[in-house]
Amino acid sequence: MLRTILVPLDGSALAERALPIAMDIARRAGGTVHLVRAHVPLAIVGATAEGVFTQDMLAADDALRNRAVQYLNERAHNLAKDWGVPVEAHIEDGTPGACITEAADRVNAGLIVMTTHGAGGFAPGWLGSVCDAVIRHTHRAVLALPENDAHGGKPFVPKRIAMALDGSARADGIIPAARDLALLFGAEVDVVRMVAPFIPNDVASILTSERPDPYGIDAEAAAAKEAIDKVVKGLAESGLKAEATVRVELSPVKALLAHVEETDPDILALATQGRGFSRLIVGSVADKLIRGAKRPVLVLRPMKD
């Protein structure tokens, strides 16, 4: 259940764009929001050329940490007052990615809601691709909100979720989080399966062959449809409107991106490290989906079997 929401902040307006969405989810779910901010100590950033920390440097570090504590406590107080939702603040010492992942485990977060950044990774004040680091290392669902999302400041009320599966049990790990999010907003779910044909010989001759289904492509597509029909049935039994989509394409990744473009869902949901396109999610494909999809992406890296 999505009752415990974690929101990483760094003091920037970009990072705070995750707050209204997280607060709304928590309010609908009757849950709690946890704000986390990483303070990177000078011991991590570096010392002087001589390797010595001066008193001025240590005092500056304390001042920065105290300022972060004050900022986070004020945000937590105001959010709880405005939304009527319990909000807790956590200041963590260390690198942002590790702090977020560890805090999510400690509070048993059902969902991490965070903003990505097109060039700098997470937000202007943080080094590296923090969102990517979190997705790589956490086993908790992450709702990644791209800097260039298509909502344009409009209220976040998703009405359609595209959930991409690939036939593996690990890919199916995204189903509970996507289902729970859809239930909170009354969203429809498009269960998508891309089937890549196995073509052992010359591509052109096979695709132009007049022989019916020479390599069992139709059978594989039928099996995929049967599998996701079961998922659709389960979602319907939960009270959701759902439909199944199967597409046979040589490039499942490109097909998925094309499907998203054509159907324009409010959220794309998928698990990482399954097989087919989902095992490629962290890397160049993640860039295209999370940064280029112009919509929130719900991502989960399931625990190993």
C-alpha positions as CSV (number, residue, x, y, z in Angstrom):
1,M,0.0,0.0,0.0
2,L,1.1,3.5,-0.7
3,R,0.6,4.8,2.8
4,T,4.2,5.9,3.6
5,I,5.6,8.4,1.1
6,L,9.2,9.6,1.0
7,V,10.1,12.9,-0.7
8,P,13.8,13.9,-1.1
9,L,14.4,17.7,-1.0
10,D,17.5,19.8,-1.6
11,G,16.0,23.2,-1.0
12,S,15.3,23.9,-4.7
13,A,12.0,24.8,-6.2
14,L,12.5,22.0,-8.7
15,A,12.7,19.4,-6.0
16,E,9.7,20.9,-4.2
17,R,7.5,20.2,-7.3
18,A,7.2,16.6,-5.9
19,L,5.5,17.8,-2.8
20,P,1.9,18.5,-4.0
21,I,1.8,15.1,-5.7
22,A,3.2,13.3,-2.7
23,M,0.9,15.1,-0.3
24,D,-2.2,14.3,-2.4
25,I,-1.3,10.6,-2.7
26,A,-0.8,10.5,1.1
27,R,-4.1,12.2,1.8
28,R,-6.0,9.9,-0.5
29,A,-4.3,6.9,1.0
30,G,-4.6,8.1,4.6
31,G,-0.9,7.9,5.0
32,T,2.2,9.8,6.1
33,V,4.8,11.8,4.2
34,H,8.5,11.7,5.2
35,L,10.7,14.5,3.9
36,V,14.4,13.7,3.7
37,R,17.3,16.0,3.0
38,A,20.9,14.9,2.6
39,H,23.7,17.0,4.1
40,V,27.0,16.2,2.6
41,P,29.6,16.8,5.3
42,L,33.0,18.4,4.5
43,A,34.5,15.1,5.2
44,I,32.9,13.8,2.0
45,V,33.2,17.0,-0.1
46,G,36.9,17.5,0.8
47,A,39.3,19.4,2.9
48,T,42.0,22.0,2.3
49,A,45.0,21.3,0.1
50,E,46.9,20.2,3.2
51,G,44.1,17.8,4.2
52,V,43.2,19.9,7.3
53,F,39.7,21.1,8.3
54,T,39.9,24.6,9.7
55,Q,37.6,25.9,12.4
56,D,36.0,28.2,9.9
57,M,35.2,25.3,7.6
58,L,33.7,23.2,10.4
59,A,31.7,26.2,11.6
60,A,30.4,26.7,8.0
61,D,29.5,23.0,7.8
62,D,27.5,23.3,11.0
63,A,25.7,26.4,9.8
64,L,24.8,24.7,6.5
65,R,23.4,21.7,8.4
66,N,21.4,23.8,10.8
67,R,20.0,25.8,7.9
68,A,18.9,22.5,6.3
69,V,17.3,21.4,9.5
70,Q,15.4,24.6,9.8
71,Y,14.2,24.5,6.2
72,L,13.0,20.9,6.4
73,N,11.2,21.4,9.7
74,E,9.5,24.5,8.4
75,R,8.4,22.7,5.3
76,A,7.1,19.7,7.3
77,H,5.1,22.0,9.7
78,N,3.5,24.0,6.9
79,L,2.7,21.0,4.8
80,A,1.0,19.1,7.7
81,K,-1.0,22.2,8.5
82,D,-2.1,22.9,4.9
83,W,-2.9,19.3,3.9
84,G,-4.0,17.7,7.1
85,V,-1.5,14.9,6.6
86,P,1.2,13.8,9.1
87,V,4.7,14.9,7.9
88,E,8.0,14.0,9.4
89,A,11.4,15.5,8.6
90,H,14.7,13.6,8.4
91,I,18.2,15.1,7.9
92,E,20.7,12.6,6.8
93,D,24.5,13.0,6.7
94,G,26.0,11.4,3.6
95,T,25.7,11.3,-0.2
96,P,22.2,12.0,-1.5
97,G,21.5,8.7,-3.2
98,A,22.6,6.6,-0.2
99,C,20.7,8.8,2.2
100,I,17.5,8.5,0.3
101,T,17.7,4.8,-0.1
102,E,18.5,4.2,3.5
103,A,15.8,6.5,4.7
104,A,13.2,4.8,2.5
105,D,14.2,1.4,4.1
106,R,14.1,2.8,7.6
107,V,10.6,4.2,7.3
108,N,9.4,1.3,5.1
109,A,8.3,3.6,2.4
110,G,5.7,2.3,-0.1
111,L,6.6,5.0,-2.6
112,I,9.4,7.5,-3.2
113,V,8.3,10.6,-5.1
114,M,11.1,12.7,-6.5
115,T,11.9,15.1,-9.3
116,T,14.5,14.4,-11.9
117,H,16.7,17.0,-13.6
118,G,17.3,17.2,-17.3
119,A,21.0,18.0,-17.2
120,G,22.2,17.9,-13.6
121,G,20.6,14.6,-12.4
122,F,18.3,15.6,-9.6
123,A,18.3,19.3,-8.9
124,P,20.7,22.1,-9.3
125,G,22.2,21.8,-5.9
126,W,23.0,18.1,-6.1
127,L,25.9,16.4,-7.9
128,G,25.3,13.5,-10.2
129,S,22.2,11.7,-11.2
130,V,20.6,11.2,-7.9
131,C,17.3,9.8,-9.2
132,D,19.2,7.3,-11.3
133,A,21.2,6.3,-8.3
134,V,18.0,5.7,-6.2
135,I,16.3,3.7,-9.0
136,R,19.5,1.5,-9.3
137,H,19.7,0.7,-5.6
138,T,16.3,0.8,-4.0
139,H,13.8,-2.0,-4.1
140,R,10.9,0.4,-3.5
141,A,8.7,2.0,-6.0
142,V,9.9,5.4,-7.3
143,L,7.6,7.9,-9.0
144,A,10.1,9.9,-11.0
145,L,8.8,13.3,-12.1
146,P,10.7,14.8,-15.1
147,E,11.7,18.4,-15.2
148,N,9.9,18.8,-18.5
149,D,6.7,17.0,-17.6
150,A,3.6,17.8,-19.7
151,H,1.4,18.8,-16.8
152,G,2.6,22.4,-16.9
153,G,1.7,23.1,-13.3
154,K,-1.8,21.6,-13.6
155,P,-3.1,19.4,-10.7
156,F,-1.7,15.9,-10.8
157,V,-4.8,13.7,-11.4
158,P,-3.8,10.7,-13.5
159,K,-6.6,9.1,-15.5
160,R,-4.6,6.6,-17.5
161,I,-1.6,4.5,-16.5
162,A,0.4,2.4,-19.1
163,M,1.9,-0.6,-17.3
164,A,4.5,-2.3,-19.4
165,L,5.2,-6.0,-18.7
166,D,7.5,-8.5,-20.4
167,G,6.3,-11.9,-19.2
168,S,8.8,-12.2,-16.4
169,A,7.9,-12.6,-12.7
170,R,10.2,-9.7,-11.9
171,A,8.5,-7.4,-14.3
172,D,5.2,-8.3,-12.7
173,G,6.5,-6.7,-9.5
174,I,5.3,-3.3,-10.7
175,I,1.7,-4.5,-10.6
176,P,0.8,-3.8,-6.9
177,A,2.2,-0.3,-7.0
178,A,0.6,0.6,-10.3
179,R,-2.7,-0.9,-9.1
180,D,-2.7,1.0,-5.8
181,L,-1.9,4.3,-7.5
182,A,-4.7,3.7,-10.1
183,L,-7.2,2.9,-7.3
184,L,-6.3,6.1,-5.4
185,F,-7.1,8.2,-8.5
186,G,-9.7,6.0,-10.3
187,A,-7.4,5.7,-13.2
188,E,-7.7,3.3,-16.1
189,V,-4.8,0.8,-16.7
190,D,-3.4,-0.1,-20.1
191,V,-1.5,-3.4,-19.6
192,V,1.1,-3.4,-22.4
193,R,3.3,-6.3,-23.7
194,M,5.8,-5.9,-26.5
195,V,6.7,-9.2,-28.2
196,A,10.0,-9.3,-30.1
197,P,9.9,-12.0,-32.8
198,F,12.8,-14.5,-32.7
199,I,14.3,-14.3,-36.2
200,P,17.3,-16.7,-36.6
201,N,17.9,-16.1,-40.4
202,D,17.6,-13.3,-42.9
203,V,15.1,-10.7,-41.6
204,A,13.9,-9.5,-44.9
205,S,13.1,-13.0,-46.3
206,I,11.2,-14.0,-43.2
207,L,9.1,-10.8,-42.9
208,T,8.2,-11.0,-46.6
209,S,7.5,-14.7,-46.5
210,E,4.1,-15.9,-47.6
211,R,4.2,-18.8,-45.2
212,P,1.9,-18.3,-42.2
213,D,3.8,-17.6,-39.0
214,P,7.0,-19.5,-39.9
215,Y,8.7,-18.9,-36.5
216,G,5.8,-19.1,-34.1
217,I,5.4,-15.3,-33.7
218,D,1.6,-15.5,-33.7
219,A,1.7,-18.2,-31.0
220,E,4.0,-16.1,-28.8
221,A,1.8,-13.1,-29.2
222,A,-1.3,-15.2,-28.4
223,A,0.5,-16.5,-25.2
224,A,1.4,-12.9,-24.3
225,K,-2.2,-11.8,-24.7
226,E,-3.4,-14.7,-22.6
227,A,-0.9,-13.8,-19.8
228,I,-1.8,-10.1,-19.7
229,D,-5.5,-10.9,-19.9
230,K,-5.1,-12.5,-16.5
231,V,-3.5,-9.3,-15.2
232,V,-6.3,-7.3,-16.6
233,K,-8.8,-9.6,-15.0
234,G,-7.1,-9.2,-11.6
235,L,-7.2,-5.4,-12.0
236,A,-10.8,-5.5,-12.9
237,E,-11.5,-7.6,-9.8
238,S,-9.9,-4.8,-7.8
239,G,-12.4,-2.4,-9.2
240,L,-10.3,-0.9,-12.0
241,K,-11.0,-0.5,-15.7
242,A,-8.2,-2.1,-17.6
243,E,-7.4,-3.2,-21.1
244,A,-4.7,-5.4,-22.7
245,T,-2.4,-4.3,-25.5
246,V,0.0,-6.6,-27.3
247,R,2.3,-5.4,-30.1
248,V,4.8,-7.5,-32.1
249,E,7.8,-5.4,-33.0
250,L,11.5,-6.0,-33.8
251,S,12.5,-3.3,-31.3
252,P,10.4,-3.6,-28.1
253,V,12.0,-0.4,-26.6
254,K,11.1,1.7,-29.6
255,A,7.7,0.1,-29.7
256,L,7.0,1.0,-26.1
257,L,8.1,4.6,-26.6
258,A,5.9,4.8,-29.7
259,H,2.9,3.4,-27.8
260,V,3.4,5.9,-25.0
261,E,3.5,8.7,-27.6
262,E,0.4,7.4,-29.3
263,T,-1.8,6.7,-26.3
264,D,-0.5,9.6,-24.1
265,P,-0.9,8.0,-20.6
266,D,-0.5,10.2,-17.5
267,I,2.0,7.7,-16.0
268,L,4.2,5.0,-17.4
269,A,4.8,2.1,-15.0
270,L,7.4,-0.7,-15.3
271,A,9.9,-2.7,-13.4
272,T,13.6,-2.8,-14.0
273,Q,15.8,-5.8,-14.6
274,G,13.2,-8.1,-16.0
275,R,13.9,-9.3,-19.5
276,G,13.6,-7.7,-22.9
277,F,13.1,-3.9,-22.7
278,S,12.7,-3.8,-18.9
279,R,16.2,-5.1,-18.2
280,L,17.6,-2.1,-20.0
281,I,15.6,0.5,-18.1
282,V,18.5,1.9,-16.2
283,G,20.9,3.5,-18.7
284,S,20.2,5.0,-22.1
285,V,16.7,3.7,-22.1
286,A,16.0,5.2,-18.7
287,D,17.1,8.5,-20.1
288,K,14.6,8.2,-22.9
289,L,11.7,7.1,-20.7
290,I,12.2,9.2,-17.5
291,R,13.7,12.3,-19.0
292,G,12.2,12.1,-22.5
293,A,8.7,10.7,-21.8
294,K,7.5,14.1,-20.5
295,R,5.4,12.4,-17.9
296,P,5.9,10.7,-14.5
297,V,7.4,7.2,-14.6
298,L,6.6,4.7,-11.9
299,V,9.7,2.4,-11.6
300,L,10.4,-0.6,-9.4
301,R,13.5,-2.7,-9.1
302,P,12.1,-5.9,-7.5
303,M,14.0,-8.0,-5.1
304,K,15.8,-11.0,-6.6
305,D,14.0,-14.3,-6.5
